[in-house]
Amino acid sequence: MLANLRPRFLKFPGGNYVMGNYLTNAFRWSETVGRWEERPGHFNDAWGYWTDDGLGFFEFLQLAEDLGACPVWVVNDGVSLNEEVSSATIAAFVKDVVNGIEFARGDSQTAWGSVRAAMGHPEPFQLYYVSIGNQECSRHYYRENYVKFYSAIKASYPDVKIISSCDRSTISPVNPADLYDVHVYTSSGDMFSRSRMFENTARSGPKCRRAAYYIEKKNARRTRTLIAALAEAAFLIGLERNSDVVEMASCAPLFVNDNDRSYGKLQFGRSGEWNPDAIVFNSWQHYGCPNYWMLHFFKDSSGATLHPSTIQVSNYDQLVTSAITWKNSQDGNIYLKIKVVNFGNKPVNLNISVTGLENDIQTFGSIKTVLTSGWLRDENSFQNPDKVVPVASPITNAREQMGAVLDAYSLTSFDLLLDSSQTMRSVLGSSLHSV
């Protein structure tokens, strides 16, 4: 299921997991490599379970490589949920991170590169992103310690991109960063409203690395619903439209074991409060939540060309749209993809108008895909894993001017097949008007 999303990066080993409630129980990368049976394991006190660290630093790097994704390593920078190492004593943590990069990228003759080679991977891993800490900008020592990590990493690996936990306003020549971290954990209504969050961001300087987003609902477990997926889709469309200042986006978290859904009370004090995961599994089965299927609408976005798009519907502000052209790597076909979220409770009749198109839209071969359900709070389960899934249908007689109906509470994509024999131009636009 993960591979089917074609992820372009993999962030690991996680946020609170890498920190721990206390540093003695934090994720230590060097204790998670080597022979499995010799790894000591550790108690993950942030979420309340023991791990043998069979899925360690090496395996995360392998997984990213197998997926064709860039690994993004979140390091422990001397901070736990309840502790913080001062700048005077941070040197050991800095050295540990540099050693970790050597394990991933060092020549097989180096101290840590030889450990990787002995594990069966003599070639270096392509580790070019390192995130310093997890949502720690407000900590007393973070900024001072961050500069020490930044300087040490850049001295040995100048091509590594460093991600700061602080936002754009704190970045300066004395507090540099290649990317910065922003986390959005909020309600579905607020998430939908944030589709324009980056429209006024300065177009120069470090890009945002959107580390994590999810829908939360206080005192309730129903955060894996259709309406949550639609809110996240609107938010992602906003990031797509501002991809010149946003480099990455990821849902958080990705997986949850169905036998361990009580972890919410360990972290937040109320059981089941934090369950926004995209994929649910147990020892023998799994299913995708609505937000997992929503992500399939965006898996063609990386490397695509973004085009201007507008939507005009009188007295109705529940629509968000974007338009891209993308190339199918399997058959070489080129498509104009128009995505529209209808976050409201009424169907909308639209006229779609495509202008400035140098490639003709083929009459046949276009596809309409819709994610919706009978109730806005519908969700999937082991008993009914396909209750909320995308449904695709052919578009007959596709053309530059055509009508369409958007279901209430829906995400719809129109993949319009273009004539790939013509030279592709990047300047085109799409306009959607209510009928």
Secondary structure as GFF3:
##gff-version 3
##sequence-region A 1 435
A	DSSP	three_ten_helix	3	5	.	.	.	ID=ss1
A	DSSP	beta_strand	9	12	.	.	.	ID=ss2
A	DSSP	alpha_helix	16	19	.	.	.	ID=ss3
A	DSSP	three_ten_helix	23	25	.	.	.	ID=ss4
A	DSSP	three_ten_helix	29	32	.	.	.	ID=ss5
A	DSSP	three_ten_helix	36	38	.	.	.	ID=ss6
A	DSSP	beta_strand	42	44	.	.	.	ID=ss7
A	DSSP	beta_strand	49	51	.	.	.	ID=ss8
A	DSSP	alpha_helix	57	67	.	.	.	ID=ss9
A	DSSP	beta_strand	70	75	.	.	.	ID=ss10
A	DSSP	three_ten_helix	87	89	.	.	.	ID=ss11
A	DSSP	alpha_helix	91	105	.	.	.	ID=ss12
A	DSSP	alpha_helix	111	118	.	.	.	ID=ss13
A	DSSP	beta_strand	129	132	.	.	.	ID=ss14
A	DSSP	alpha_helix	142	156	.	.	.	ID=ss15
A	DSSP	beta_strand	161	164	.	.	.	ID=ss16
A	DSSP	three_ten_helix	168	170	.	.	.	ID=ss17
A	DSSP	beta_strand	179	186	.	.	.	ID=ss18
A	DSSP	alpha_helix	188	193	.	.	.	ID=ss19
A	DSSP	three_ten_helix	194	196	.	.	.	ID=ss20
A	DSSP	beta_strand	207	215	.	.	.	ID=ss21
A	DSSP	alpha_helix	226	241	.	.	.	ID=ss22
A	DSSP	beta_strand	246	251	.	.	.	ID=ss23
A	DSSP	beta_strand	255	257	.	.	.	ID=ss24
A	DSSP	three_ten_helix	258	260	.	.	.	ID=ss25
A	DSSP	alpha_helix	263	268	.	.	.	ID=ss26
A	DSSP	beta_strand	279	281	.	.	.	ID=ss27
A	DSSP	beta_strand	286	288	.	.	.	ID=ss28
A	DSSP	alpha_helix	290	295	.	.	.	ID=ss29
A	DSSP	three_ten_helix	296	298	.	.	.	ID=ss30
A	DSSP	beta_strand	305	307	.	.	.	ID=ss31
A	DSSP	beta_strand	309	312	.	.	.	ID=ss32
A	DSSP	beta_strand	319	327	.	.	.	ID=ss33
A	DSSP	beta_strand	334	342	.	.	.	ID=ss34
A	DSSP	beta_strand	348	355	.	.	.	ID=ss35
A	DSSP	beta_strand	366	371	.	.	.	ID=ss36
A	DSSP	beta_strand	391	395	.	.	.	ID=ss37
A	DSSP	beta_strand	401	406	.	.	.	ID=ss38
A	DSSP	beta_strand	410	418	.	.	.	ID=ss39
A	DSSP	beta_strand	429	434	.	.	.	ID=ss40
###
